[in-house]
């Protein structure tokens, strides 16, 4: 609601605060959202290491989008060591959940 301004004034910092509360309670969607907020600097300081931490938490709970993003982070060495094998692992997990087109496209670039 705060991120999009639905029913309340748009406020990314407030959105980050509430996303953090939900993410700390293992809400997978909130973990992915918080990862994206840290990756873009919306409502929080831009911090790719913190983004990777939250994407990993969501990916470990089988969130395909977070798995795909984490794959890209490993492929590019963004806040994590560049590791093509690790990237392929995450791309495959995302593809197995239906993100085949995006994940396979990214994986082909690594092959």
LINQUI-V546529 format. One line per field, one symbol per residue. phi: phi as a letter, one per 40 degrees, with the letter a starting at -180 (. if undefined). A space follows every 50 residues. Layout:
phi=???
This chain:
phi=.ccbgcgaccacccccccccdccccgccccccccdccccbgcgaccaccc ccdccccccccgccccccccdcccccgcgbccacccccdcccccccbhcd ccccccccccc
